[in-house]
Amino acid sequence: MERKGDLPSLHVSAESEERPDTPRPGVPFYRPARAVAMTLRVATWNVNSIRRRLDHLARFAAEQSPDLVCLQETKVDDARFPRDAITAMGFAHILAHGQKGYNGVAIVSRHPFEATGTKAWCGRDDRRHVFARLGCGLEVHNLYVPSGGPEPDPATNEKFDHKLRFLKAMARWARRERLAERPALVVGDLNVAPLPSDVWNHKRLLRSVGHTPIESELLDKARRAGGFIDVPRRFVPPESPLYTWWGYRFPQSLAKDYGWRLDHAWASPALAPRVTAMTVVKATRAWDRPADHVPVMVDLD
């Protein structure tokens, strides 16, 4: 339910659209695919510090009733992850993979995990990937791609070089693990707005990290390497604006809708037929002391 003053969420359903490596010991993570046999709502959200946004997560959980939430930028080591508070929200099953002060990912779920794991990328254990399989067969990968620093030059900006190497590694990973053959959902803050309509001003931002042609090309290659369907763009036409992030630096970015689509949800061909709706919960960006990203939800049936 929207409260007075809240921003409207963008919700699109199948009915309303025009359609044309480290598993838990003893439990094998990868196995032959089976159909997802459960109605689920999966959300992804860069909360920019889970301990600062606990009240926001509680409100979001109460208002939107997600079954599983993938969090990025948790900014806390695993020992200090607020498990008790999140369990009290109804998420009894928690998988945290974080570190003090920056990065960090987590999956919190109302349903038990059948297998879990993490993966280090580009030779760095900087806590950017966690994954889980539910008993229904759904495989969820939660990723936080490096932001890339201020300058889009890999020769002078090591952070941008790291980002490009990460995106290339994503394509190799998707092919190697044959994700297209399993009911897999890849979500997270991928820190790239690939389409012209994924930013508020395409021509002006072409030289801005997050929207350069090389980043867009590499992200698309990673998506296609797994045969993934871009879930939000399945429901919202590619030519239509669609944003999930409004920056802090310009105070009027939300009011003027100076947005970017940095948060993504990809479904494998084996899972795509089960996707029935997508929602961008823009309302959270107007809450008190908000995260600069907003949740993206995917409904499966």
Secondary structure, 3 states (H helix, E strand, C coil): CCCCCCCCCEEEECCCCCCCCCCCCCCCCCCCCCCCCCCEEEEEEECCCCCCCHHHHHHHHHHHCCCEEEEECCCCCHHHCCHHHHHHCCCCEEEEECCCCCCCEEEEECCCEEEEEECCECCECCCCEEEEEECCCCEEEEEECCCCCCCCCCCCCHHHHHHHHHHHHHHHHHHHCCHHHCCEEEEEECCCCCCHHHECCHHHHCCCCCCCHHHHHHHHHHHHHCCCEEHHHHHCCCCCCCCCEECCCCCCCCCCCCEECCEEEEECCCCHHHEEEEEECHHHHHCCCCCCECCEEEEEC
